[in-house]
Amino acid sequence: MSDTDSAHPESDGARRAREALEASGIEHRILVSTVPARSLAEAAEQRGIEPRDIVKSLVVRRGSGDYVFVLVPGDREISWPKLRAHLGVNRLSMPPADKAKEATGYERGTITPFGSTTAWPVIADATVPGRTISMGAGAHGTSVTVAADDVVSVLGAEVVDVTDPA
């Protein structure tokens, strides 16, 4: 089911993401870039896609030791009022990099729900479904191209309007 394009040694994070993707049974393609992207626009250019088709996996803290993944297209940003209203909480925050790594097993910039050390709930913005997307895959320079509808289905993601244009 997977098509991996890599000649480099695989990191632990990339291995966990790949194994989770393979176990999910969804069709996907993992790409490894040898040139680090310095921006979202550059990453999109390297992948031959539009920035809106790169979906960021953001880990959001909703309480002590309680997190959610929020899948946000590259041309959008979290609407904190919408997300708070959806979750029924008054406060949310982006954890510091070390806490995000503790919560997911991934460094910031490599986070994905696939292979996370804890299977936190996933919220996909309403603009995510119905297209092919590219997501981080557990290591810097490693991404996965996949059908958004498959991601939503296999992760049991709630699809909700939680973003605004960037």
CORKA-V585448 format. One line per field, one symbol per residue. ss: DSSP state (H for helix, E for strand, C for the rest). psi: psi as a letter, one per 30 degrees, with the letter a starting at -180 (. if undefined). burial: + if it has 16 or more other C-alpha atoms within 10 Angstrom, else -. Layout:
ss = ???
psi = ???
burial = ???
This chain:
ss = CEEEECCCCCCHHHHHHHHHHHHHCCCEEEEECCCCCCCHHHHHHHHCCCHHHEEEEEEEEEECCEEEEEEEECCEEECHHHHHHHHCCCCCEECCHHHHHHHHCCCCCCCCCCCCCCCCEEEEECCCCCCEEEEECCCCCEEEEEEHHHHHHHHCCEEECCEEEC
psi = fljkjkglkkleeeeeeeeeeeffgkklkkkkkfjkkfleeeeeeefhlkeffkjkjkkkkfljgjllkkjklfgllkjeeeeeeefhlfkllklleeeeeeffgklkfgkkfjgkfkillkkkkffelglklkllhflkgklkklkeeeeeeffhkkjkjgllk.
burial = ------------++++++--+----+-++++++------++-++--+--+++++++++++++----++++++++++++-+--+--------+--+---+++-++++++++++++++---+-++++++++--+++++++++++++++++++++--+-+-+++++---
